[in-house]
Amino acid sequence: MPASERPSRPRAVLFVCGVNAVRSPMAAALFQQHLGKSMYVGSVGVQKGELDPFAVAVMEEIGIDIARHKPVTFEELDELEGLGFDLIVTLSPPAHHKALELNRTIGADVEYWPTVDPTGIEGNREQRLNAYRDVRDQLMARIRERFGGLGGGNE
């Protein structure tokens, strides 16, 4: 996308998925690796789940450690640090609905990036890992497309 058509660059981005255990923590970590500290990034879930070991494994493959990530909900994040985000990127329909509902009071831009939930993929270990890799790679491509090379990352 040409720079003139690219949406404005936010100062703080929040990635949201269903349980903050796979897609949103992967997206936040990829965002931080790509953009460094040039923007603040967070992640939450509509509900709270347990960090998925397959997500940890596929991120480790590219040198990103998310093993210490602790899943949180919107409500917990609001209590911990507030919801001062100017862009919310939703990765699932329930996350999008929740963000739109909350956005009535916080006034952030909301973007929907439909992203497959790899936890529902069946098969052997390698087939399941491939589903997680696909999600990781799609998220990285979306981040690069949306935010470009703002610098500060590890690339």
C-alpha positions as CSV (number, residue, x, y, z in Angstrom):
1,M,0.0,0.0,0.0
2,P,1.4,3.4,-0.9
3,A,2.4,5.6,2.0
4,S,-0.2,8.2,1.0
5,E,-3.0,5.5,1.4
6,R,-1.6,3.9,4.6
7,P,-3.7,4.6,7.7
8,S,-2.3,6.8,10.3
9,R,0.4,5.4,12.6
10,P,-0.8,5.0,16.1
11,R,1.2,5.5,19.3
12,A,-0.2,2.5,21.1
13,V,-1.7,-0.7,19.6
14,L,-3.7,-3.4,21.3
15,F,-4.1,-6.9,19.7
16,V,-7.2,-8.8,20.8
17,C,-8.3,-12.4,20.3
18,G,-10.6,-14.9,22.1
19,V,-8.4,-16.0,25.1
20,N,-5.1,-14.1,24.8
21,A,-3.3,-17.4,24.4
22,V,-2.3,-17.7,20.7
23,R,-3.1,-15.0,18.2
24,S,-2.9,-11.8,20.1
25,P,0.3,-12.6,22.1
26,M,1.9,-13.8,18.8
27,A,0.8,-10.6,17.1
28,A,2.0,-8.3,19.9
29,A,5.4,-10.1,20.0
30,L,5.8,-9.9,16.2
31,F,4.8,-6.2,16.2
32,Q,7.4,-5.5,18.9
33,Q,10.1,-7.4,17.1
34,H,9.3,-5.6,13.8
35,L,8.8,-2.1,15.2
36,G,10.9,-2.1,18.4
37,K,9.9,0.4,21.0
38,S,8.7,3.0,18.4
39,M,5.1,2.2,19.5
40,Y,3.6,0.7,22.6
41,V,1.9,-2.7,22.1
42,G,-0.3,-4.9,24.3
43,S,-2.6,-7.9,23.9
44,V,-5.7,-9.1,25.6
45,G,-8.5,-11.7,25.2
46,V,-12.2,-11.5,25.5
47,Q,-11.7,-14.2,28.1
48,K,-8.6,-15.5,29.8
49,G,-7.0,-18.8,28.7
50,E,-3.7,-20.6,29.2
51,L,-0.7,-19.8,27.0
52,D,-0.6,-22.3,24.3
53,P,2.7,-24.3,24.0
54,F,2.4,-24.6,20.2
55,A,2.3,-20.8,20.0
56,V,5.4,-20.6,22.2
57,A,7.2,-23.2,20.0
58,V,6.5,-21.5,16.7
59,M,7.6,-18.2,18.0
60,E,10.8,-19.7,19.4
61,E,11.5,-21.0,15.9
62,I,12.0,-17.3,14.8
63,G,13.8,-16.3,17.9
64,I,10.9,-14.7,19.8
65,D,10.3,-15.8,23.4
66,I,6.6,-15.5,24.5
67,A,6.9,-18.2,27.3
68,R,6.5,-15.6,30.0
69,H,3.3,-14.1,28.5
70,K,0.4,-14.1,31.0
71,P,-3.0,-14.0,29.3
72,V,-5.2,-11.1,30.4
73,T,-8.7,-9.8,29.7
74,F,-9.8,-6.2,28.8
75,E,-10.9,-5.7,32.3
76,E,-7.6,-6.9,33.8
77,L,-5.6,-4.7,31.4
78,D,-7.8,-1.7,32.3
79,E,-7.0,-2.3,36.0
80,L,-3.3,-2.8,35.4
81,E,-2.5,0.0,33.0
82,G,-5.6,1.4,31.5
83,L,-6.9,1.3,28.0
84,G,-5.0,4.2,26.5
85,F,-4.7,2.6,23.0
86,D,-5.4,4.5,19.9
87,L,-5.6,1.4,17.7
88,I,-7.3,-1.9,18.5
89,V,-6.6,-4.8,16.1
90,T,-9.1,-7.6,16.5
91,L,-8.3,-11.1,15.3
92,S,-11.6,-12.9,15.9
93,P,-15.4,-12.0,15.7
94,P,-15.9,-12.1,19.5
95,A,-12.9,-9.9,20.0
96,H,-14.2,-7.5,17.3
97,H,-17.6,-7.2,19.0
98,K,-16.0,-6.6,22.4
99,A,-13.7,-4.0,21.1
100,L,-16.5,-2.1,19.3
101,E,-18.5,-2.2,22.5
102,L,-15.7,-0.9,24.6
103,N,-14.7,1.6,22.0
104,R,-17.8,3.7,22.7
105,T,-16.0,5.0,25.8
106,I,-12.3,5.0,24.7
107,G,-12.5,6.3,21.1
108,A,-9.8,4.2,19.5
109,D,-9.7,3.1,15.9
110,V,-10.7,-0.5,15.5
111,E,-9.4,-2.7,12.7
112,Y,-10.6,-6.3,12.1
113,W,-7.9,-8.8,10.8
114,P,-9.8,-12.1,10.5
115,T,-7.3,-14.7,11.7
116,V,-7.9,-18.5,11.9
117,D,-7.8,-20.0,15.4
118,P,-5.2,-22.8,15.0
119,T,-6.2,-24.5,18.2
120,G,-9.1,-26.2,16.3
121,I,-6.8,-27.8,13.7
122,E,-6.6,-31.6,14.1
123,G,-3.8,-33.8,12.9
124,N,-0.4,-35.0,14.1
125,R,2.0,-32.6,15.9
126,E,3.7,-31.4,12.7
127,Q,0.3,-30.6,11.0
128,R,-0.8,-28.7,14.1
129,L,2.5,-26.8,14.3
130,N,2.1,-25.9,10.6
131,A,-1.3,-24.3,11.3
132,Y,0.4,-22.2,14.0
133,R,3.2,-21.3,11.7
134,D,0.6,-20.2,9.1
135,V,-1.0,-17.9,11.6
136,R,2.4,-16.5,12.7
137,D,3.4,-15.8,9.1
138,Q,0.1,-14.2,8.2
139,L,0.2,-11.9,11.2
140,M,3.8,-10.9,10.3
141,A,2.7,-10.1,6.8
142,R,-0.3,-8.0,8.0
143,I,1.9,-6.1,10.5
144,R,4.5,-5.3,7.7
145,E,1.7,-4.3,5.3
146,R,-0.1,-2.1,7.9
147,F,2.8,-0.5,9.7
148,G,5.7,-0.7,7.2
149,G,9.3,-0.4,8.3
150,L,9.1,2.2,11.0
151,G,12.5,1.1,12.3
152,G,13.6,0.1,15.8
153,G,13.0,-3.6,15.2
154,N,15.4,-6.5,15.1
155,E,15.2,-7.0,11.3
